[in-house]
Amino acid sequence: MTAPLAKWSLRARITTACAAGALGLSLTLALSTYTLANSYLLRQREQTAVRQTALNATAVDEQLSASTPPASALRRADRLAGNQAILYYQSRRYQTDPVINRDPVGPVLLGALSGATTTQERFSVGGVRRLVVGVRLPHSQAHYFEMFSLFELKRTMGTLRLSLLMTAFFTTIAGAAL
């Protein structure tokens, strides 16, 4: 029995080999670019969230030290739309308007902050990844948490994925045409 490729002309076999090589190379480059971009952008987003939380935590700590009521101090924090701030102060929990239906600060995250100055955790709710960053407030002996949506990152990575796949497709066609 003859192999199916043996019936093809030499030109067809070379064209197929070039197309397969171009597809393999394109997909390898697309996957590595996507992976590197995703990890870089996620790391940048996390660093920005930690800085923003630290700045807000400092402001809330100063407000609490000046005897401002905790709910007022929390409302004065400079937050982005869609972020949620949570404050644990004198065994009570204060929060801004909830963004999700579950408590983003569980006992594990709260316990992790007791042994460190900052902590963070990622989780998904309704298909949207979120990041919670916690900071221990030294002067007021409180814990400040802020939750950030990673939806923008998801949308950016979706656009990048589509453009990389389209580029891989056109590169494969160009490889077959050569």
ROSE-4610 file (N, C-alpha, C; in Angstrom, 1 decimal, always signed):
// ROSE-4610
residu = [M/M/M/T/T/T/A/A/A/P/P/P/L/L/L/A/A/A/K/K/K/W/W/W/S/S/S/L/L/L/R/R/R/A/A/A/R/R/R/I/I/I/T/T/T/T/T/T/A/A/A/C/C/C/A/A/A/A/A/A/G/G/G/A/A/A/L/L/L/G/G/G/L/L/L/S/S/S/L/L/L/T/T/T/L/L/L/A/A/A/L/L/L/S/S/S/T/T/T/Y/Y/Y/T/T/T/L/L/L/A/A/A/N/N/N/S/S/S/Y/Y/Y/L/L/L/L/L/L/R/R/R/Q/Q/Q/R/R/R/E/E/E/Q/Q/Q/T/T/T/A/A/A/V/V/V/R/R/R/Q/Q/Q/T/T/T/A/A/A/L/L/L/N/N/N/A/A/A/T/T/T/A/A/A/V/V/V/D/D/D/E/E/E/Q/Q/Q/L/L/L/S/S/S/A/A/A/S/S/S/T/T/T/P/P/P/P/P/P/A/A/A/S/S/S/A/A/A/L/L/L/R/R/R/R/R/R/A/A/A/D/D/D/R/R/R/L/L/L/A/A/A/G/G/G/N/N/N/Q/Q/Q/A/A/A/I/I/I/L/L/L/Y/Y/Y/Y/Y/Y/Q/Q/Q/S/S/S/R/R/R/R/R/R/Y/Y/Y/Q/Q/Q/T/T/T/D/D/D/P/P/P/V/V/V/I/I/I/N/N/N/R/R/R/D/D/D/P/P/P/V/V/V/G/G/G/P/P/P/V/V/V/L/L/L/L/L/L/G/G/G/A/A/A/L/L/L/S/S/S/G/G/G/A/A/A/T/T/T/T/T/T/T/T/T/Q/Q/Q/E/E/E/R/R/R/F/F/F/S/S/S/V/V/V/G/G/G/G/G/G/V/V/V/R/R/R/R/R/R/L/L/L/V/V/V/V/V/V/G/G/G/V/V/V/R/R/R/L/L/L/P/P/P/H/H/H/S/S/S/Q/Q/Q/A/A/A/H/H/H/Y/Y/Y/F/F/F/E/E/E/M/M/M/F/F/F/S/S/S/L/L/L/F/F/F/E/E/E/L/L/L/K/K/K/R/R/R/T/T/T/M/M/M/G/G/G/T/T/T/L/L/L/R/R/R/L/L/L/S/S/S/L/L/L/L/L/L/M/M/M/T/T/T/A/A/A/F/F/F/F/F/F/T/T/T/T/T/T/I/I/I/A/A/A/G/G/G/A/A/A/A/A/A/L/L/L]
num = [1/1/1/2/2/2/3/3/3/4/4/4/5/5/5/6/6/6/7/7/7/8/8/8/9/9/9/10/10/10/11/11/11/12/12/12/13/13/13/14/14/14/15/15/15/16/16/16/17/17/17/18/18/18/19/19/19/20/20/20/21/21/21/22/22/22/23/23/23/24/24/24/25/25/25/26/26/26/27/27/27/28/28/28/29/29/29/30/30/30/31/31/31/32/32/32/33/33/33/34/34/34/35/35/35/36/36/36/37/37/37/38/38/38/39/39/39/40/40/40/41/41/41/42/42/42/43/43/43/44/44/44/45/45/45/46/46/46/47/47/47/48/48/48/49/49/49/50/50/50/51/51/51/52/52/52/53/53/53/54/54/54/55/55/55/56/56/56/57/57/57/58/58/58/59/59/59/60/60/60/61/61/61/62/62/62/63/63/63/64/64/64/65/65/65/66/66/66/67/67/67/68/68/68/69/69/69/70/70/70/71/71/71/72/72/72/73/73/73/74/74/74/75/75/75/76/76/76/77/77/77/78/78/78/79/79/79/80/80/80/81/81/81/82/82/82/83/83/83/84/84/84/85/85/85/86/86/86/87/87/87/88/88/88/89/89/89/90/90/90/91/91/91/92/92/92/93/93/93/94/94/94/95/95/95/96/96/96/97/97/97/98/98/98/99/99/99/100/100/100/101/101/101/102/102/102/103/103/103/104/104/104/105/105/105/106/106/106/107/107/107/108/108/108/109/109/109/110/110/110/111/111/111/112/112/112/113/113/113/114/114/114/115/115/115/116/116/116/117/117/117/118/118/118/119/119/119/120/120/120/121/121/121/122/122/122/123/123/123/124/124/124/125/125/125/126/126/126/127/127/127/128/128/128/129/129/129/130/130/130/131/131/131/132/132/132/133/133/133/134/134/134/135/135/135/136/136/136/137/137/137/138/138/138/139/139/139/140/140/140/141/141/141/142/142/142/143/143/143/144/144/144/145/145/145/146/146/146/147/147/147/148/148/148/149/149/149/150/150/150/151/151/151/152/152/152/153/153/153/154/154/154/155/155/155/156/156/156/157/157/157/158/158/158/159/159/159/160/160/160/161/161/161/162/162/162/163/163/163/164/164/164/165/165/165/166/166/166/167/167/167/168/168/168/169/169/169/170/170/170/171/171/171/172/172/172/173/173/173/174/174/174/175/175/175/176/176/176/177/177/177/178/178/178]
x = [+0.8/+0.0/+0.9/+0.6/+1.4/+0.9/+1.8/+1.4/+0.7/-0.3/-1.1/-0.2/+0.9/+1.7/+2.5/+2.7/+3.5/+2.8/+1.5/+0.7/+0.8/+1.2/+1.3/+2.5/+2.4/+3.6/+4.6/+5.9/+6.9/+6.6/+6.1/+5.7/+4.7/+3.7/+2.6/+3.2/+4.1/+4.8/+5.6/+6.4/+7.2/+6.4/+5.3/+4.4/+3.8/+3.4/+2.8/+3.8/+5.0/+6.1/+6.4/+6.4/+6.7/+5.5/+4.3/+3.1/+3.1/+3.4/+3.5/+4.6/+5.7/+6.8/+6.5/+5.8/+5.4/+4.3/+3.4/+2.4/+3.0/+3.9/+4.6/+5.4/+6.2/+6.9/+6.0/+5.0/+4.1/+3.4/+2.9/+2.2/+3.2/+4.4/+5.4/+5.7/+5.9/+6.2/+5.0/+3.8/+2.5/+2.4/+2.6/+2.4/+3.4/+4.6/+5.7/+5.4/+5.0/+4.7/+3.5/+2.5/+1.3/+1.7/+2.4/+2.8/+3.6/+4.6/+5.5/+4.7/+3.9/+3.1/+2.1/+1.5/+0.5/+1.2/+2.3/+3.0/+3.6/+4.1/+4.6/+3.5/+2.4/+1.2/+0.6/+0.5/-0.1/+0.8/+2.1/+3.1/+3.0/+2.9/+2.8/+1.5/+0.4/-0.9/-0.9/-0.2/-0.1/+0.7/+1.8/+2.7/+2.0/+1.2/+0.4/-0.6/-1.3/-2.3/-1.7/-0.5/+0.1/+0.5/+1.0/+1.4/+0.1/-1.0/-2.2/-2.8/-2.7/-3.2/-2.4/-1.1/-0.2/-0.4/-0.6/-0.9/-2.3/-3.3/-4.6/-4.5/-3.8/-3.6/-2.9/-1.9/-1.3/-2.2/-3.0/-4.0/-5.1/-5.5/-6.5/-5.9/-4.7/-4.0/-3.8/-3.5/-3.3/-4.7/-5.8/-7.1/-7.5/-7.3/-7.6/-6.8/-5.6/-4.7/-5.2/-5.9/-6.4/-7.9/-8.3/-9.6/-10.7/-10.5/-11.6/-12.3/-13.7/-14.4/-14.0/-13.9/-13.4/-14.1/-15.5/-16.2/-15.9/-15.7/-15.3/-13.9/-13.0/-11.6/-11.5/-12.4/-12.4/-13.0/-14.0/-14.6/-13.6/-12.7/-11.8/-10.6/-10.5/-9.4/-9.7/-8.6/-8.7/-8.7/-9.9/-10.1/-10.6/-10.3/-10.8/-12.2/-13.0/-14.4/-14.3/-15.1/-15.1/-14.2/-13.5/-12.6/-13.4/-13.1/-13.7/-12.7/-12.9/-12.0/-12.6/-11.8/-12.3/-11.3/-11.8/-11.0/-11.4/-10.4/-10.7/-10.0/-10.8/-10.3/-11.1/-10.4/-10.9/-12.0/-11.6/-12.5/-13.8/-13.8/-15.0/-14.6/-15.5/-15.3/-16.0/-15.3/-15.9/-15.6/-16.5/-16.3/-17.0/-16.5/-17.2/-18.3/-19.0/-20.1/-19.5/-20.1/-19.6/-19.7/-18.7/-18.6/-19.1/-18.8/-19.2/-20.0/-20.7/-21.5/-20.8/-19.5/-18.8/-17.8/-17.3/-16.3/-14.9/-14.3/-13.0/-11.8/-12.1/-11.0/-11.5/-10.9/-11.2/-10.3/-10.5/-9.6/-8.2/-7.9/-6.6/-5.8/-6.4/-5.8/-5.6/-6.6/-6.5/-5.4/-5.3/-4.3/-2.9/-2.8/-1.5/-1.0/-1.9/-1.4/-1.0/-1.4/-0.9/+0.6/+1.2/+2.6/+3.4/+2.8/+3.5/+2.9/+3.6/+3.1/+2.2/+2.4/+1.4/+1.2/+0.0/-0.3/-1.2/-1.3/-2.2/-2.7/-3.8/-4.4/-5.2/-5.2/-6.0/-7.1/-8.3/-9.4/-10.3/-11.2/-12.2/-13.6/-14.4/-15.8/-16.6/-17.4/-18.2/-17.3/-16.2/-15.4/-14.4/-14.5/-13.6/-12.6/-11.3/-10.2/-10.2/-9.9/-9.8/-8.5/-8.0/-6.9/-7.2/-6.9/-7.1/-5.7/-5.4/-4.2/-4.5/-3.7/-3.9/-2.7/-2.9/-1.7/-2.1/-1.1/-1.2/-1.0/-1.8/-1.7/-1.0/+0.3/+1.0/+0.5/+0.1/-0.3/-1.6/-2.6/-3.9/-4.2/-3.2/-3.3/-4.5/-4.7/-5.8/-5.2/-6.2/-5.8/-6.7/-6.0/-6.7/-6.5/-7.6/-7.7/-8.3/-7.8/-8.5/-8.5/-9.7/-9.9/-9.9/-9.2/-9.1/-9.6/-10.3/-10.7/-9.6/-9.4/-8.4/-9.1/-10.3/-11.0/-10.3/-9.7/-9.0/-7.8/-7.2/-6.1/-6.6/-7.8/-8.4/-8.8/-9.3/-9.7/-8.4/-7.4/-6.2/-5.6/-5.5/-5.0/-5.8/-7.1/-8.0/-7.7/-7.5/-7.1/-5.8/-4.8/-3.5/-3.6/-4.4/-4.5/-5.1/-6.1/-6.7/-5.7/-5.0/-4.1/-2.9/-2.5/-1.4/-1.9/-3.1/-3.7/-3.9/-4.3/-4.5/-3.1/-2.1/-0.8/-0.2/-0.5/+0.0/-0.7/-2.0/-2.7/-2.2/-1.9/-1.4/+0.0/+0.8/+2.2/+2.2/+1.2/+1.1/+0.8/-0.2/-0.5/+0.7/+1.4/+2.6/+3.7/+3.8/+4.8/+4.4/+3.1/+2.6/+2.8/+2.7/+2.8/+4.2/+5.2/+6.6/+6.9]
y = [-1.2/+0.0/+1.2/+2.2/+3.4/+4.4/+5.2/+6.3/+7.4/+8.1/+9.1/+10.2/+10.6/+11.7/+11.3/+10.0/+9.5/+9.8/+9.9/+10.2/+11.7/+12.6/+14.0/+14.3/+15.4/+15.8/+16.3/+16.4/+17.0/+18.4/+19.1/+20.5/+20.6/+19.8/+19.7/+19.3/+18.4/+17.9/+19.0/+19.8/+20.9/+22.0/+22.3/+23.4/+23.0/+21.8/+21.3/+21.4/+21.0/+21.0/+22.5/+23.4/+24.8/+25.4/+25.0/+25.5/+24.9/+23.7/+23.1/+23.7/+23.9/+24.6/+26.0/+26.7/+28.1/+28.1/+27.1/+27.0/+26.7/+25.7/+25.4/+26.5/+27.2/+28.4/+29.5/+29.8/+30.9/+30.6/+29.4/+29.0/+29.0/+28.6/+28.6/+30.1/+30.9/+32.4/+33.0/+32.7/+33.3/+32.9/+31.6/+31.1/+31.7/+31.8/+32.3/+33.8/+34.5/+36.0/+36.2/+35.4/+35.5/+35.2/+34.1/+33.8/+34.8/+35.3/+36.4/+37.7/+38.1/+39.3/+39.1/+38.0/+37.8/+37.9/+37.2/+37.2/+38.6/+39.3/+40.7/+41.6/+41.6/+42.5/+42.2/+40.9/+40.6/+41.1/+40.9/+41.4/+42.9/+43.6/+45.1/+45.5/+44.8/+45.1/+44.8/+43.7/+43.4/+44.5/+44.9/+45.9/+47.2/+47.6/+48.8/+48.7/+47.6/+47.4/+47.5/+46.9/+46.9/+48.4/+49.1/+50.5/+51.3/+51.1/+51.9/+51.5/+50.3/+49.8/+50.4/+50.4/+51.0/+52.4/+53.2/+54.6/+54.8/+54.1/+54.2/+53.8/+52.7/+52.3/+53.3/+54.0/+55.0/+56.2/+56.6/+57.6/+57.2/+56.0/+55.5/+55.5/+55.0/+54.9/+56.3/+57.3/+58.6/+59.2/+58.9/+59.3/+58.7/+57.4/+56.7/+57.2/+57.5/+58.1/+59.5/+60.2/+61.5/+61.4/+60.2/+60.0/+60.2/+60.0/+60.0/+58.7/+58.7/+57.5/+56.5/+55.3/+54.3/+54.4/+54.4/+54.5/+55.7/+56.8/+58.1/+58.0/+57.4/+57.2/+56.3/+55.3/+54.4/+55.0/+55.8/+56.5/+57.5/+58.1/+59.1/+58.5/+57.2/+56.5/+56.7/+56.9/+57.2/+55.9/+55.4/+54.1/+54.3/+53.3/+53.3/+52.8/+53.1/+52.6/+51.1/+50.4/+48.9/+48.3/+49.1/+48.5/+48.5/+47.7/+47.6/+47.7/+48.5/+48.6/+48.0/+47.3/+46.7/+47.0/+47.4/+47.7/+46.9/+46.3/+45.6/+46.4/+47.0/+48.0/+47.7/+47.5/+47.3/+46.2/+45.0/+43.8/+44.1/+45.1/+45.3/+45.4/+45.1/+45.2/+46.3/+47.1/+48.3/+48.0/+48.4/+48.3/+49.3/+49.6/+50.4/+49.5/+50.1/+49.3/+48.0/+46.9/+45.6/+45.5/+45.0/+44.8/+43.4/+42.4/+41.0/+40.5/+39.4/+38.9/+38.1/+37.8/+37.0/+37.9/+37.5/+38.2/+37.9/+38.9/+38.7/+38.4/+38.7/+38.5/+37.4/+36.2/+35.1/+35.0/+34.0/+33.9/+33.6/+32.9/+32.6/+33.9/+34.7/+36.0/+36.9/+37.0/+37.8/+37.3/+36.0/+35.4/+35.6/+35.6/+35.8/+37.2/+38.1/+39.5/+39.7/+38.9/+39.0/+38.8/+38.0/+37.7/+38.5/+39.3/+40.1/+41.5/+42.4/+43.7/+43.9/+43.0/+43.0/+41.6/+41.4/+40.1/+40.3/+39.3/+39.4/+38.0/+38.0/+36.8/+37.1/+36.1/+36.2/+35.2/+35.5/+34.6/+35.0/+34.1/+34.4/+34.4/+35.3/+35.3/+35.7/+34.8/+35.0/+35.2/+34.5/+34.5/+35.7/+36.6/+37.7/+37.5/+37.6/+37.4/+38.7/+38.6/+39.7/+39.5/+40.6/+40.6/+41.3/+40.7/+41.4/+41.6/+42.8/+43.2/+43.7/+43.2/+43.6/+44.2/+45.3/+46.0/+46.1/+45.8/+46.0/+47.5/+48.1/+49.5/+49.6/+50.1/+50.0/+50.9/+52.1/+53.1/+52.8/+52.3/+52.1/+50.6/+49.8/+48.3/+47.8/+48.2/+47.7/+47.0/+46.4/+45.7/+46.4/+46.8/+47.4/+46.5/+46.3/+45.4/+46.2/+46.0/+46.6/+45.5/+45.4/+44.4/+45.1/+44.5/+45.1/+44.1/+44.6/+43.7/+43.6/+42.4/+42.2/+42.0/+42.6/+42.5/+43.2/+44.3/+45.0/+44.2/+43.5/+42.6/+41.4/+40.9/+39.8/+40.3/+41.5/+42.1/+42.3/+42.8/+43.1/+41.8/+40.8/+39.5/+38.8/+39.0/+38.5/+39.1/+40.5/+41.2/+40.7/+40.5/+40.0/+38.6/+37.8/+36.4/+36.4/+37.2/+37.2/+37.7/+38.8/+39.3/+38.3/+37.6/+36.6/+35.4/+35.0/+33.9/+34.3/+35.5/+36.0/+36.1/+36.6/+36.7/+35.3/+34.3/+32.9/+32.4/+32.6/+32.2/+32.8/+34.1/+34.7/+34.3/+34.1/+33.6/+32.2/+31.4/+30.0/+30.1/+31.0/+31.1/+31.6/+32.6/+33.1/+32.0/+31.2/+30.1/+29.1/+28.9/+27.9/+28.5/+29.8/+30.5/+30.5/+30.5/+30.6/+29.2]
z = [+0.0/+0.0/+0.0/-0.9/-1.0/+0.0/+0.5/+1.5/+0.7/+1.4/+0.7/+0.1/+0.8/+0.3/-0.9/-1.1/-2.2/-3.6/-3.5/-4.7/-5.1/-4.2/-4.4/-5.2/-6.0/-6.8/-5.8/-6.3/-5.5/-5.1/-5.9/-5.6/-4.5/-4.6/-3.5/-2.2/-2.2/-0.9/-0.3/-1.2/-0.7/-0.2/-0.9/-0.4/+0.9/+1.1/+2.3/+3.5/+3.2/+4.2/+4.6/+3.6/+4.0/+4.8/+4.4/+5.2/+6.6/+6.7/+8.1/+8.9/+8.3/+9.0/+9.4/+8.5/+8.9/+10.0/+9.9/+11.0/+12.3/+12.3/+13.6/+14.2/+13.3/+13.8/+14.2/+13.5/+13.9/+15.2/+15.4/+16.6/+17.8/+17.6/+18.7/+19.1/+18.1/+18.4/+19.0/+18.5/+19.1/+20.5/+20.8/+22.2/+23.1/+22.7/+23.6/+23.8/+22.8/+22.9/+23.9/+23.7/+24.5/+26.0/+26.2/+27.6/+28.3/+27.5/+28.1/+28.4/+27.4/+27.6/+28.8/+28.9/+30.0/+31.3/+31.5/+32.8/+33.1/+32.1/+32.3/+32.7/+31.9/+32.2/+33.6/+33.9/+35.2/+36.3/+36.2/+37.2/+37.3/+36.2/+36.3/+37.0/+36.7/+37.3/+38.8/+39.2/+40.6/+41.3/+40.7/+41.3/+41.5/+40.5/+40.5/+41.6/+41.7/+42.8/+44.2/+44.3/+45.7/+46.0/+45.0/+45.3/+45.7/+44.9/+45.1/+46.5/+46.9/+48.2/+49.3/+49.1/+50.1/+50.3/+49.2/+49.4/+50.1/+49.7/+50.4/+51.8/+52.1/+53.5/+54.3/+53.8/+54.6/+54.9/+53.9/+54.1/+55.1/+55.1/+56.0/+57.4/+57.5/+58.8/+59.4/+58.6/+59.1/+59.6/+58.8/+59.2/+60.5/+60.7/+61.9/+63.1/+62.9/+63.9/+64.4/+63.4/+63.8/+64.3/+64.7/+65.3/+64.3/+63.0/+62.0/+62.2/+62.1/+62.1/+61.0/+61.3/+60.3/+58.9/+59.0/+57.7/+56.9/+57.5/+56.8/+56.3/+57.1/+56.6/+55.4/+55.4/+54.3/+53.0/+53.2/+52.0/+51.4/+52.2/+51.6/+50.8/+50.9/+50.1/+48.6/+47.9/+46.5/+45.7/+45.4/+44.7/+43.3/+42.4/+41.1/+41.1/+40.1/+40.0/+39.9/+40.6/+40.6/+41.6/+42.3/+43.4/+44.7/+45.6/+46.9/+48.0/+49.0/+50.1/+51.3/+52.1/+53.4/+54.5/+55.6/+56.8/+58.0/+58.6/+59.9/+60.9/+61.8/+62.8/+64.1/+65.2/+66.5/+66.5/+65.9/+65.8/+65.0/+64.2/+63.4/+61.9/+61.1/+59.6/+59.0/+58.2/+57.5/+56.0/+55.2/+53.7/+52.9/+51.7/+50.8/+50.1/+49.2/+48.6/+48.0/+48.3/+47.8/+46.3/+45.7/+44.2/+43.8/+44.7/+44.4/+45.6/+45.5/+46.5/+47.6/+47.4/+48.4/+49.1/+50.2/+51.0/+50.3/+49.8/+49.1/+50.1/+51.4/+52.4/+53.3/+53.1/+53.9/+55.1/+56.0/+57.2/+56.8/+55.7/+55.3/+54.9/+54.1/+53.7/+54.9/+55.8/+56.9/+57.9/+58.0/+58.9/+58.3/+57.0/+56.3/+56.6/+56.7/+57.0/+58.4/+59.3/+60.7/+60.8/+59.9/+60.0/+58.9/+58.2/+57.1/+57.0/+56.3/+56.2/+55.0/+54.0/+52.8/+52.4/+51.8/+51.3/+50.1/+49.2/+48.0/+47.6/+46.9/+46.4/+45.2/+44.2/+43.0/+43.1/+42.6/+42.5/+41.4/+41.0/+40.0/+40.5/+40.1/+40.4/+39.1/+38.7/+37.4/+36.2/+36.1/+35.0/+35.0/+36.0/+36.0/+37.1/+36.7/+37.7/+38.5/+39.8/+40.7/+41.6/+42.1/+42.9/+44.2/+45.4/+46.7/+47.2/+47.7/+48.3/+49.7/+50.7/+52.1/+52.6/+53.5/+54.1/+55.6/+56.4/+57.8/+58.2/+58.9/+59.3/+60.7/+60.7/+61.9/+63.1/+62.7/+63.8/+64.4/+63.6/+64.1/+64.4/+64.2/+64.5/+63.7/+62.5/+61.6/+60.4/+59.6/+58.4/+57.3/+56.2/+55.0/+53.8/+53.1/+51.9/+50.8/+49.6/+48.4/+47.4/+46.7/+45.7/+44.3/+43.4/+42.0/+41.0/+40.0/+38.9/+37.9/+37.3/+36.3/+34.9/+34.8/+33.6/+32.4/+32.6/+31.6/+31.0/+31.9/+31.5/+30.7/+31.1/+30.3/+28.9/+28.8/+27.5/+26.6/+27.2/+26.5/+26.0/+26.8/+26.4/+25.4/+25.4/+24.3/+23.0/+23.0/+21.8/+21.3/+22.1/+21.8/+21.2/+21.8/+21.4/+19.9/+19.7/+18.4/+17.3/+17.6/+16.6/+16.4/+17.4/+17.2/+16.4/+16.6/+15.8/+14.4/+14.2/+12.8/+12.1/+12.8/+12.3/+11.9/+12.8/+12.6/+11.3/+11.2/+10.0/+8.7/+8.7/+7.5/+7.2/+8.2/+8.1/+7.4/+7.9/+7.3/+5.8/+5.5/+4.1/+3.3/+3.8/+3.1/+3.0/+4.0/+3.9/+2.9/+2.7/+1.7/+0.3/+0.2/-1.1/-1.6/-0.7/-1.2/-1.7]
